[in-house]
Amino acid sequence: MATAYSSMNNARPLKVSVALCTYNGARFLREQVRSICLQTFPPVEIVLSDDASQDGSVRVVRTTVAECAAERPEHPVSLRVFENAKPLRVVKNFEQAIRACAGELIALSDQDDVWMPDRLAQMVARFEQDESLLLLHTDARLVDANRNDLKQSLFHALEVTPSELDRIHGGRAFDVFLRRNLVTGATTVFRQLLLADALPLPVEWVHDEWLGIVASTVGRVDLLEQPLIEYRQHESNQIGARRDTFLGKIRKALASRGNTHVERAVKAELLLARLLQLGDRVSPDILAKVRSKIEHQRFRAALPASRLARCGPVFREAMTGRYDKFGRGVRGVVRDLFESV
């Protein structure tokens, strides 16, 4: 079996860069960076892109990297730093970091999580075993600000189903991601060659969901069901993960749709435009599915304000199967029947 230290053909091990993005994250950064630098299979570099922090985040990272190098001089981790005078915001901040990464593999990192010691060893081994694997993500253990266990995993919070897991393992990640994103950046490693197809990152998409869905159209995406990071949930999370309660789901069903479906249609249109640029590397079947997704989102965006007037169109749309193909099935039907405009 391949390990992170020697691939199956005895070639040199794959090098990993970590794209770390920060914004006033000094509170948790020392733990985060130590967990990266002290991996059993450490990365060769951390590329830090700081989005105009005012709390000394960059200083904490520099100090911690130096501290780890002193503790383990046989495995120094280099550090490159970008300090933004004006905030780029999440997507473009990550784009700046990943553009500068030199490793064959790139691991995304938030500023507040803790990696399990063998996280990279396990993930790199999978890439070495499977040359077709383009992006790999994992489950995570949810913890609070003080790393107390919240007794649920990321996949539990996302309500990931056995069917979704089977499809991703079976090479059908695109069908899953066209319904909803399951790729969380903090758990993700991908091959650098993905960037030729994925850059520039559109700001209308979150960086991790864009990387995941583009990867699923041109290569293989898989996941590990083990939680390989502690994923902090706290008051400063820009994007967190909590499972909705039953009452929460009801509130969502009755809430205003706002521009949700318009925005989803725009995202699908951007995806189609990018995939068309990739030519015959993207199958006609995938393009047809994206076009159908656009039609479905446009339909949902154009539903009338009157709940009664929506009934006929919604039930006819449900008969096409597109609520199941491109959303959460019955949940989407219920929302379209009852949500306010």
N, C-alpha and C positions, 0 to 999 in steps of 0.2 A: 504493500500500500504506500502511496506517496505521502510524504510529510511536507511541512512547510520549509524544511531545510534542504530537501533533495527531491526534485521532480522525478517522474517515472523514467525519464530517459537520461537521468543524472546530469541534466543541464543545471546551470546556476539557479538559485532560488529567485523567484520573482521579487522585485523591489517594490516596496509600498511607500507611497506618499500619503500624508494625512492633510486634508484641507480643513483647517480649523477656523471657524468664523466667530468673532466675538463682538459684543456690544454691551458695554457696562456689565461684564460677567465676572468681575474679580472675585466675587463671593465664593464661587465654586471651582474656579479655574485650576487651582493647585491640585486638587484631587483628580480632576479630569486629565490634566497634562501628565501627572505621575502615572496614571493608569495606562496612558498611551506609551510613554517612554520606557516603562518597565515591563512591557509585554514579553512573553516568552519568545516571541518572534517579533522583534521591534521594527518599526518603520525606519527607513533611511532618512526621512525628513518630515518636518512639520512645516506647512506653509500657512502662516497666520495672516488672515485679513481682518483687520480691526476697523469697525465702522464708526469711527469718531467717538470712541469711548472717553468718558471723563473720570473713570474710577481707577485708573492704573492697571487696566486689564493687560496691556502689553507688557508692562513691567513684571506682573505676576508670571506671565508665560515665560519671559526671558529668564527670570530667576529660577523657575521650576525646571526648565530644560537644563540649565547649568547645574543645578542641584543633582539631577538624575545622572548627568554625565560624570559628576564627581563620584557618585555611588557605584556606577557601572561603566567605567571608562572603556571597557572592551566593546561596548555597543553604543557609541555616541550617536545621538539623533541631531542632525543639523536643523537649523531654524531659519526660515526666511520670513520677513515681516513686511506687510503692507499696512500703512496707517492712513486711513482715509480722512482728509481734512473735512469733507462733507459726507454724510451717510449715503451709501449706495443702496441701502436696504437689503433685505435678505437674499433675494435671487441674484442680484448683480454682485453682492459681496461674495457669495459662494462662487459665482462665475470667475471673479478675479482670482480667488484662491485656486480653483481647479485648473485654470489656464496655466498657472505657474508651477504646477506639480510635475516632477520629472519621472516618477516611478511608473512602472508598467501597470501597477494597480493603484487606485486612489480610494482612500477611505474618507468618508465625510464625517465630520465631527461637530456637534454642537458644543456649547461652552459650559455645560453643567452636568454631563452624564459621567458615569464611571464604567470603564471597560473591564470585562472579566479578563484575568491574566492571559488566557490562551485564545482570546478572541481572534486575533490576526492569524495565529498558527492554524486554527481550524478553518478559517475562511480562505487563506492562501492555499492550503492543501486542496480545497475543492477546485480552485482555479487551475492548479497544476494537474489535477486528475482529468479535467475536462476543458480542452482547448476551445470548445464552442461556447462555454459559459462566459457571458458578457457582463452580467450584473448579478450580485448575490446580496440578499438582505436577510435579516433574522428577526426572531421575536426578541422581546426585552422584558425585564422585570420592572414593574412600576414601583417607584419609591417616592417618598415625600422629600421635602427640602433637606431633612436630616438623615436621609437614606433609610428611613423606616419602611419596611415592606408594606405595600398597600394591598397585598394578597390578591393581585391579579396581574396578568401579563398584558403586553401591548396587543397581541392578537386577540385576547379575550375582550379587551376594551373595544377593539375594532369589530368584534363579532365575526371574526373570520370563520368560514364554514369548512367542513371537511371537503365539500365539493370544490371550493376555491383552492384549497391546498392541493388536492389531487390534480386539478387542471394546471396549476403552476408547476408542480413536479413533473407533469406529463408534457411540458413544452407548450402549454396553451396560456401562458401568462397574459398575452395581449388581450384575449377574450375577457379575462378577469379585470384587467386595468381599464378597459374601455367602459366597464360598468362603474368601477370606483378604484381609487388608488389604495394600495396596501403597502407601498414602499415608503418606509420612514427613513429619512436621510441619515439620522444618527446611527442606524443599524446597517448601513449600506457600504459595500465595496464594489468597484467596477473597474473594468479595463480602461486604460487611458485611450485606447483606440476608439472608444465610444464617442469621444469628444468631437471627432471629425464629422459625425452625423448630428450630434446634439447641440453643438454651439452655433450661434449664440443662444443662450437660454432666454425664452420669451418671458417677460415679467408677468404675463397673464397666468402663467403656470407656476406652481411651487416647484423649486428646482428638483426635488426628489421624485415627484410624480412624473415630471417631464423626462428625466433620465431613465426612469423605469419603463415608461411606455415606449419611448424611442428604442431602447435596448431590446424590448420584446418584439419589435418589428424586424430587426436586422440580425438578431442573435438569440441566444438562450438566456432566460432569466430564471433563477431558482431562489429558493429560500431555505434557511435552516430553522427548524422549529424550536431549537434551543434558545433560551434568552441569554444573549452574550453581552448585553450591557445592562446597567441599572439606569433606567430612564426617569430622570427626576421630574416630578410634577409639582410645580410651585407657582406662586403668584406672578412671577415674571416670565413664565413660558410664553414665547411668541406663538408656538404651536404645541399643544399638549395632546393628551390622550386620556379621555375618561369615557367609560361606557354610559350611554344614556339610560336613565331610569325609564320605567313605563310612562310616568307622567311627563318626563322630558320629551318622549317620542310624541305624545299627544300634543304638547305645546308646539312642537315643530310642525305637526300636521295642520295645525290651525293658524300658524304664523303667516305673516306676509311673505310672499315669494320674492318680492323685491325684483332685482335684476338677475337672480340666480340662473334662470334658464337661458337668458340672453348671454350671460357670461360663459356658460357651458357651451353654448353654440359657437361663440367666438373662439374658445379654446379648441374645440374640435376642428374648426376651420383652419386655425393655425397649424394644428397637427397635420391635417390633410396637405396643406401647402408644403410643409417640411418633407413629408413622405414622398410627395410628387418629385421633389428635388433629388431624391435618392434613386430615382429611375427604377430599373427592373430588379433592383435588390429588394424591393417591397412587393409582395404578391398582390395580384389584382383582388383577391379575396379580402385582404386587409383593407385596401383602399375602399372597396364596396362597403365594408362594415363602418368605416369612418364616415362615409357619405350618408349612410343610413342613420348613424348617430346624430349627424348635423340636422337631418330632417326631423328626427324625434325631438331634439331640443328646440328647434324652431316651432314645432307644433305646440310644445308645452309653454313656450314663451308667449304664444299668440292666443292662449285660451281666454275666453271672455271673463269679465268680472263676475257675472252671475253664476253662482254655483249650480243652479238648475240647468242653465244653458250649457254647462260643461259636460253634463252626464253623457249625452249621446256621443260627442266626439271622443271623450276619454274611454268609454267602453269600446268604441270602434278601434281606437289606437291600441287598447289592451289586447284585442283579438289578433293584432299583428305580431305579438310577442316582443315588441320592442321595449316595453317596460322591464321585461326580464333580461333582455340582451344588453341594455344600456343603463340600467338603474337597479333599484332594489325591489323590483317586481311589484307585489301588492302594495308595499309601502308607498311607492311612487303614485300608484293609482289613487290611494286614499288621500295623499297630499294634494293631488291635482283636483280632487273632488271637493276638498274641504278648506284648503288654505285660502287666506285672504289675499287680495291683490294690492 
